Amino acid sequence: MTEDVDLLDDLLRLCAAAGAEPEVHHALPEGRGGWERAPMVLVGDDAALRCRGAVRRRGVMLVGHDQDTPDVWRRAVEIGAEHVLRLPDAESWLVDQIANAAEGVGRPALTVGVIGGRGGAGASTLACALALASARAGRRTLLIDGDPLGGGIDVLLGGERAEGMRWPDFAHSKGRLGGGALEESLPALHGLRVLSWGRDDWVTIPAQAMEAVLAAARRLGGVVVVDLPRRVDEPVAEALAQLDLGLLVVPGELRAVAAAKRVASMAGMVLDDLRVVARGPYAAGLDGRWVARALDLPLAGELPVESGLLGAQDSGVPPGSGSRGPLSRFCTAFWEQALAGGGVGEGGGSGGGVGRLGGGGVS
């Protein structure tokens, strides 16, 4: 809502950048429901007086180019605005909010990363099994292969020939990706979506592409599982920064514990919540709790030996695809516990040029 031509041009440009199509009004929409129905309402400071008496609702923002006068805050309170935005300072933040409203974003996905404590620890196997268990329970699930040297996690799922985009298609991504568009572009395997590596040319994925893809995946909600390498470069650090929880898979042997300690030290510089998944068989005198204590990390659980797992994978059966094996039971129990609290809280903060209103005053 605005009659300010310059402001309208800016807002139309920001809506286009967010992939949203706006309705433009100079005053309150005629008829019932127009004001209340829109997922977001942007009110130009020139139109604030014309919004007096409108039904109070969430998602109203007062927008202008000069929002430093005391009268702006009074007008914002009068129309029930949640934010006061000054352009161009708040443009980046506002694009994100418009896109969120257009996509109907709710709670972000619970995002779990899996890292091997040493080579061959079974991180990719666990990542696949976790994703399959989540999808089997009816959750929206996306599995992301973050290890370019792993050979492609789609191979573990028997989907190396499945149609859909791979990491090389996103190598130049930056800014904001649409969550729905990302999901639809990826191969669908066993009830989940998978982003894997191609097997042709080597492609480097910059940190900004990793950030854009993971942010889009998280906005979809549900569950995101990320299979990560043991080294921490810029793209991996970006992935770690977006995780809610990391699982470090450590075989029960002294050399594996020593190697895992170095991995945990690097990952812990970025990731706050890192837990151990100890994997048998154990060397003499070791068990899962000993492994966790040696790493000074909490124990997420223990994976017993599952006979026939490698043979099944060689036959094209994805790890944890059944519901009765030890691996599947571990994954099912993990999600029940991880999601018992209703997921995780939304993070993030306001960008520059954004003021927030709360409780009828200014905070």
C-alpha positions as CSV (number, residue, x, y, z in Angstrom):
1,M,0.0,0.0,0.0
2,T,1.6,3.2,-1.2
3,E,1.2,6.2,-3.6
4,D,4.9,7.0,-3.4
5,V,6.1,6.1,-6.9
6,D,9.8,5.7,-5.9
7,L,8.9,3.5,-3.0
8,L,6.6,1.5,-5.1
9,D,9.3,0.9,-7.7
10,D,11.7,-0.3,-5.0
11,L,9.1,-2.7,-3.5
12,L,8.1,-4.1,-6.8
13,R,11.8,-4.8,-7.5
14,L,12.2,-6.5,-4.2
15,C,9.1,-8.7,-4.7
16,A,10.5,-9.7,-8.1
17,A,13.8,-10.7,-6.5
18,A,11.9,-12.8,-3.9
19,G,9.8,-14.5,-6.6
20,A,6.5,-13.0,-5.2
21,E,3.7,-11.3,-7.1
22,P,2.3,-8.4,-5.1
23,E,-1.1,-6.8,-5.1
24,V,-0.8,-3.0,-5.1
25,H,-3.3,-0.7,-3.4
26,H,-3.4,3.0,-2.6
27,A,-5.6,2.5,0.5
28,L,-7.2,-0.4,2.3
29,P,-8.6,-3.0,-0.1
30,E,-12.3,-2.7,-0.7
31,G,-14.4,-5.7,0.4
32,R,-13.8,-8.0,3.3
33,G,-10.8,-10.2,3.7
34,G,-8.2,-8.5,1.4
35,W,-6.2,-7.0,4.3
36,E,-6.5,-10.1,6.4
37,R,-5.9,-12.7,3.7
38,A,-2.5,-11.5,2.4
39,P,0.5,-13.4,3.8
40,M,2.3,-10.1,4.3
41,V,1.3,-6.4,4.1
42,L,3.9,-3.7,3.3
43,V,2.6,-0.2,4.1
44,G,4.4,2.8,2.8
45,D,4.8,5.5,5.4
46,D,2.8,7.8,3.1
47,A,-0.2,5.4,3.5
48,A,-0.1,4.7,7.2
49,L,-2.8,7.2,8.1
50,R,-5.1,5.4,5.6
51,C,-4.7,2.2,7.5
52,R,-6.2,3.4,10.8
53,G,-9.0,1.2,11.9
54,A,-7.8,-1.8,10.0
55,V,-8.1,-5.2,11.7
56,R,-5.0,-6.0,13.7
57,R,-3.0,-8.9,12.1
58,R,0.5,-10.3,12.0
59,G,2.9,-9.6,9.1
60,V,2.3,-5.8,8.7
61,M,5.5,-3.8,8.0
62,L,5.8,0.0,7.7
63,V,8.3,0.8,4.9
64,G,9.9,4.0,3.8
65,H,13.1,5.7,2.7
66,D,13.4,7.9,5.8
67,Q,12.3,6.2,9.0
68,D,14.2,8.2,11.6
69,T,11.5,10.6,12.7
70,P,9.7,9.9,16.0
71,D,6.3,10.0,14.2
72,V,7.2,6.9,12.3
73,W,7.1,4.7,15.4
74,R,3.8,6.3,16.5
75,R,2.3,5.5,13.1
76,A,3.6,1.9,13.3
77,V,2.0,1.3,16.6
78,E,-1.3,2.8,15.4
79,I,-1.5,0.3,12.5
80,G,-0.1,-2.7,14.4
81,A,3.1,-3.0,12.4
82,E,5.6,-5.6,13.5
83,H,8.6,-3.9,11.9
84,V,9.7,-0.5,10.7
85,L,11.9,-0.8,7.6
86,R,14.2,1.8,6.1
87,L,15.3,1.3,2.5
88,P,17.8,0.6,1.1
89,D,19.4,-0.6,4.3
90,A,16.8,-3.3,5.0
91,E,16.4,-4.6,1.4
92,S,18.3,-7.9,1.8
93,W,16.3,-8.7,5.0
94,L,13.0,-7.7,3.4
95,V,13.6,-9.9,0.3
96,D,14.0,-12.9,2.6
97,Q,10.8,-12.1,4.5
98,I,8.8,-11.6,1.3
99,A,10.1,-15.0,-0.1
100,N,9.3,-16.7,3.2
101,A,5.8,-15.3,3.1
102,A,5.3,-16.4,-0.5
103,E,6.6,-19.9,0.2
104,G,4.5,-20.2,3.4
105,V,7.6,-21.0,5.5
106,G,6.9,-22.5,8.9
107,R,9.3,-24.2,11.3
108,P,12.7,-24.8,9.6
109,A,13.8,-28.4,9.0
110,L,15.7,-30.2,11.7
111,T,19.1,-30.4,10.1
112,V,21.5,-33.2,11.1
113,G,25.0,-33.7,9.8
114,V,26.9,-37.0,9.8
115,I,30.7,-37.1,9.9
116,G,33.1,-40.0,9.9
117,G,35.7,-40.1,12.7
118,R,38.0,-41.8,10.4
119,G,37.9,-43.1,6.8
120,G,35.5,-45.9,6.3
121,A,33.7,-45.2,9.6
122,G,30.3,-45.6,7.9
123,A,29.1,-41.9,7.9
124,S,27.5,-42.2,4.5
125,T,25.8,-45.4,5.5
126,L,24.3,-43.8,8.6
127,A,23.3,-40.7,6.7
128,C,21.4,-42.8,4.1
129,A,19.7,-44.9,6.8
130,L,18.7,-41.8,8.8
131,A,17.1,-40.2,5.7
132,L,15.3,-43.4,4.8
133,A,14.0,-43.8,8.4
134,S,12.7,-40.2,8.3
135,A,11.0,-40.7,5.0
136,R,9.5,-44.0,6.1
137,A,7.8,-42.2,9.0
138,G,6.1,-39.8,6.5
139,R,8.4,-36.8,7.1
140,R,9.4,-34.5,4.4
141,T,13.1,-35.5,4.0
142,L,16.0,-34.2,1.9
143,L,19.4,-35.9,1.9
144,I,22.4,-33.8,0.9
145,D,25.8,-35.2,-0.1
146,G,28.4,-32.7,1.2
147,D,31.4,-34.9,0.4
148,P,32.7,-34.4,-3.2
149,L,35.1,-37.3,-2.8
150,G,32.6,-39.8,-1.5
151,G,31.5,-41.2,-4.9
152,G,28.0,-39.9,-4.8
153,I,25.5,-40.8,-2.1
154,D,22.8,-41.5,-4.8
155,V,24.8,-44.7,-5.5
156,L,24.1,-46.0,-2.0
157,L,20.4,-45.5,-2.8
158,G,20.6,-47.1,-6.2
159,G,19.7,-43.9,-7.9
160,E,22.9,-42.9,-9.8
161,R,20.8,-42.9,-13.1
162,A,17.8,-41.1,-11.6
163,E,16.8,-37.9,-13.4
164,G,17.3,-34.7,-11.6
165,M,19.9,-32.0,-10.8
166,R,23.2,-32.7,-9.0
167,W,25.7,-30.4,-7.3
168,P,27.4,-29.2,-10.5
169,D,24.0,-27.6,-11.4
170,F,24.2,-25.5,-8.3
171,A,27.9,-24.5,-8.4
172,H,27.1,-20.9,-9.3
173,S,24.2,-20.4,-6.9
174,K,24.2,-17.5,-4.6
175,G,21.6,-15.4,-2.8
176,R,18.3,-17.0,-2.3
177,L,17.0,-20.3,-3.9
178,G,13.3,-21.2,-3.8
179,G,12.8,-24.2,-1.5
180,G,10.0,-25.6,-3.6
181,A,12.0,-25.2,-6.8
182,L,15.0,-26.9,-5.2
183,E,12.9,-29.9,-4.0
184,E,11.3,-30.4,-7.4
185,S,14.6,-30.3,-9.2
186,L,16.2,-33.1,-7.3
187,P,16.0,-36.9,-7.9
188,A,13.2,-38.6,-5.9
189,L,14.4,-41.9,-4.4
190,H,12.7,-44.1,-1.8
191,G,10.3,-41.3,-0.7
192,L,12.9,-38.6,-0.2
193,R,14.8,-36.1,-2.3
194,V,18.6,-36.4,-2.8
195,L,21.2,-33.9,-3.8
196,S,24.4,-35.8,-4.8
197,W,27.5,-35.3,-6.9
198,G,27.9,-35.9,-10.6
199,R,30.4,-38.4,-11.8
200,D,31.7,-36.4,-14.8
201,D,33.9,-33.3,-14.3
202,W,35.3,-32.1,-11.0
203,V,33.4,-29.1,-9.8
204,T,34.2,-26.9,-6.8
205,I,31.2,-25.8,-4.8
206,P,31.9,-22.4,-3.2
207,A,30.7,-21.6,0.3
208,Q,27.9,-19.2,-1.0
209,A,26.4,-22.0,-3.1
210,M,26.4,-24.4,-0.1
211,E,24.8,-21.6,2.0
212,A,22.1,-21.0,-0.6
213,V,21.2,-24.7,-1.1
214,L,21.1,-25.5,2.6
215,A,19.1,-22.4,3.5
216,A,16.5,-23.4,0.8
217,A,16.4,-27.0,2.1
218,R,15.9,-25.8,5.7
219,R,13.0,-23.6,4.7
220,L,11.1,-26.6,3.4
221,G,10.7,-27.9,6.9
222,G,10.8,-31.6,7.9
223,V,14.2,-33.1,8.1
224,V,17.5,-32.5,6.2
225,V,20.4,-34.9,6.5
226,V,23.8,-33.9,5.4
227,D,26.7,-36.3,4.7
228,L,29.9,-34.4,5.4
229,P,33.6,-35.1,4.9
230,R,36.2,-35.1,7.7
231,R,38.1,-32.1,6.4
232,V,36.7,-28.6,7.2
233,D,37.1,-26.1,4.3
234,E,34.9,-23.1,3.6
235,P,31.9,-24.9,2.1
236,V,32.0,-27.5,4.9
237,A,32.2,-24.8,7.5
238,E,29.1,-23.2,6.0
239,A,27.3,-26.5,6.1
240,L,28.3,-27.0,9.8
241,A,27.1,-23.6,10.7
242,Q,23.6,-24.5,9.4
243,L,23.3,-27.8,11.3
244,D,21.2,-28.2,14.4
245,L,23.1,-31.3,15.4
246,G,26.2,-33.2,14.3
247,L,26.8,-37.0,14.6
248,L,30.4,-38.2,14.6
249,V,30.6,-41.9,13.7
250,V,33.5,-43.5,15.6
251,P,34.4,-47.2,15.3
252,G,35.4,-48.7,18.7
253,E,39.1,-48.8,18.2
254,L,42.0,-46.7,19.6
255,R,43.2,-45.4,16.3
256,A,39.7,-44.4,15.2
257,V,39.3,-42.5,18.5
258,A,42.6,-40.7,18.0
259,A,41.6,-39.7,14.4
260,A,38.1,-38.7,15.5
261,K,39.5,-36.4,18.1
262,R,41.1,-34.3,15.4
263,V,37.9,-34.3,13.4
264,A,35.9,-33.2,16.4
265,S,38.3,-30.4,17.2
266,M,37.9,-28.9,13.7
267,A,34.2,-29.4,13.5
268,G,33.7,-28.1,17.0
269,M,35.0,-24.7,16.0
270,V,31.8,-24.2,14.0
271,L,29.3,-26.6,15.3
272,D,28.0,-26.2,18.8
273,D,26.2,-29.6,19.2
274,L,28.3,-32.5,18.2
275,R,27.6,-36.0,19.5
276,V,29.2,-39.4,19.1
277,V,27.7,-42.5,17.5
278,A,30.0,-45.4,18.5
279,R,30.1,-48.3,16.2
280,G,31.0,-51.9,17.1
281,P,32.7,-54.2,17.2
282,Y,34.8,-52.8,20.0
283,A,38.4,-53.4,20.8
284,A,39.1,-55.1,24.2
285,G,38.2,-52.8,27.1
286,L,36.3,-50.3,25.0
287,D,32.6,-49.5,24.7
288,G,30.5,-46.7,23.5
289,R,30.6,-44.7,26.7
290,W,34.4,-45.0,26.8
291,V,34.6,-43.7,23.3
292,A,32.4,-40.7,24.1
293,R,34.4,-39.9,27.3
294,A,37.7,-40.1,25.4
295,L,36.3,-37.5,22.9
296,D,34.7,-35.5,25.6
297,L,31.4,-35.5,23.7
298,P,27.9,-36.7,24.5
299,L,27.0,-40.2,23.3
300,A,24.1,-40.2,20.8
301,G,23.9,-44.0,20.7
302,E,25.7,-47.2,19.7
303,L,25.5,-49.0,16.4
304,P,26.0,-52.7,16.7
305,V,27.4,-54.9,14.0
306,E,24.8,-55.7,11.3
307,S,25.7,-58.8,9.4
308,G,25.0,-58.8,5.7
309,L,24.9,-55.0,5.4
310,L,27.8,-54.7,2.9
311,G,26.4,-57.6,0.8
312,A,23.0,-56.0,0.7
313,Q,24.6,-52.7,-0.5
314,D,26.5,-54.6,-3.2
315,S,23.1,-56.0,-4.4
316,G,21.6,-52.5,-4.6
317,V,19.7,-52.6,-1.3
318,P,20.1,-49.2,0.4
319,P,21.4,-49.3,4.0
320,G,18.6,-49.2,6.6
321,S,15.9,-49.6,3.9
322,G,14.2,-52.3,6.0
323,S,12.6,-51.6,9.4
324,R,13.9,-54.5,11.5
325,G,17.7,-54.4,11.4
326,P,19.9,-52.8,14.1
327,L,20.7,-49.8,11.8
328,S,17.0,-49.1,11.1
329,R,16.1,-49.5,14.7
330,F,18.8,-47.1,15.7
331,C,17.6,-44.5,13.2
332,T,14.0,-44.8,14.2
333,A,14.8,-44.3,17.8
334,F,17.1,-41.4,17.0
335,W,14.3,-39.5,15.2
336,E,11.8,-40.2,18.0
337,Q,14.2,-38.7,20.5
338,A,15.4,-35.8,18.3
339,L,11.9,-34.7,17.4
340,A,10.3,-35.4,20.8
341,G,10.6,-31.7,21.7
342,G,8.8,-30.5,18.6
343,G,11.9,-29.7,16.6
344,V,14.2,-26.7,17.0
345,G,13.7,-23.0,17.4
346,E,14.2,-20.6,14.5
347,G,17.5,-18.8,14.5
348,G,18.7,-15.7,12.7
349,G,18.4,-12.0,13.4
350,S,17.2,-8.8,11.8
351,G,19.3,-7.1,9.1
352,G,20.3,-3.4,9.0
353,G,17.5,-0.9,8.7
354,V,15.0,-3.1,10.5
355,G,13.3,-2.0,13.7
356,R,10.9,-4.4,15.6
357,L,7.8,-3.5,17.6
358,G,6.8,-5.6,20.5
359,G,4.1,-5.3,23.2
360,G,2.8,-2.0,21.9
361,G,6.1,-0.3,22.3
362,V,9.5,-0.2,20.7
363,S,12.1,-2.9,21.4
